[in-house]
Amino acid sequence: MVKVFAYSYVAILRRNPLTFIGCLIVVFMLLIGFGAPVLAPYDPVAISIQDKLQAPGNLHWFGTDEMGRDILSRVMYGCRISIQVGLYIVLLAAFLGTVIGSISGYMGGKTDQSIMAVTDIVLSFPSLVLAMALAAALGPSLYNTMLAVAIVKIPVYTRLVRGQVLALKEKQYVRAARTFGANPFWIVSRHIIPNCIAPVLIQITLGIGEAILTASSLSFIGLGAQPPTPEWGAMISTARSYALDQWWYVSFPGMAIFITVVGFNLLGDGIRDMLDPRSKT
C-alpha cells in the first residue's frame, strides 16, 4: 500500500513539477515558522528607535520598521502565526462541517432541508464580508478572527460532505449494515465518513491558503491580530503609510503571504491529483 502510494506520488510529480514546488514551499515555510525562535536573528517585538526604518543591509537583511524592529524576524514569527491560524481555521471548519454534513445527508427529510437552508443563507453572502461582520461583532483579536473565518468556511465542508454521504448511503455495504440493525452513528462513523476523507483532505489543503489570506485581510483592516503581534496582515496595514519611501517594509510581508498561499494551493492541487483515480490513468 505504501509502495503504491509512493509510486503514484512520484509519477504525479513527474507529470506536474508544480506540485513538487508547492511541497517544497510548504515544507520551507513550516521550517521557518516553527523554527523562528531559533532562526530569527532578533526579538520580533524589541524596539530600537535609533535603528528605525533602515533599508535592508548586513545587520537587517529585510530592513527595520518605524520602531526599529527587525522585519526579517517579524516575518519569520509571522509565518508561524499565519500557518497556525490557517491550520486552526480549516481543521475547526472541516470537523464541524463534516459532522453537520454527515447528519444532513444521512438523516434527510426536514433535517436535511433545515441544515441546507441555513447553509445556503451563509453561502449567499460574500465570505470576506461575512467574516468581517462576525469578527467586528466578536471584537478585534486574532482568536475572534479565527473563529469568524472558521464559521464562514463551515458551509463549504457541509455541502461537500453531504454530497458524498448522499451517494455513499445507498451503497450495498451501508444497506447491509442497516439490515443487520446497526445504529446510524455506527454506520456514519465506520462506513461513511472514512470514505469522505479524500475530498475533505483536498479541501483542507486548498483551504489553508485561503484561510491565511482571509485572516491577513482582517488583520489588515484592524479586526485581527493587534500590535505589536508580528502578523503579516497587521504588518502590511502599518507599512502602507511608509510604502512610498520604505518599500521593504510592505514588500517582504506581502511576498511572504503570496509565497505561502501559492505553496498551499499547488500542494492542494497535487494531493487532488494523487487521490483522484482518473489522474493515475
Protein Blocks (a to p, Z undefined) as FASTA:
>chain_A
ZZmmmmmmmmmmmmmmmlmmmmmmmmmmmmmmmmmmmmpmbdfkbccfklgoiacdfklm
nopafkopafklmmmmmmmmmmmmmmmmmmmmmmmmmmmmmmmmmngmmllmmmmmmmmm
mmmpcfklmmmmmmmmnopcfklmmmmmmmmmmmmmmmmmmmmmmmmmmpmklmmmmmno
pafklmmmmmmmmmmmmmmmmmmmmmmmmmmmmmmmmmmnopaccdfbdcfklmmmmmmm
mmmmmmmlmmmmmmmmmmmmmmmmmmmmmmmmmmmmklmZZ
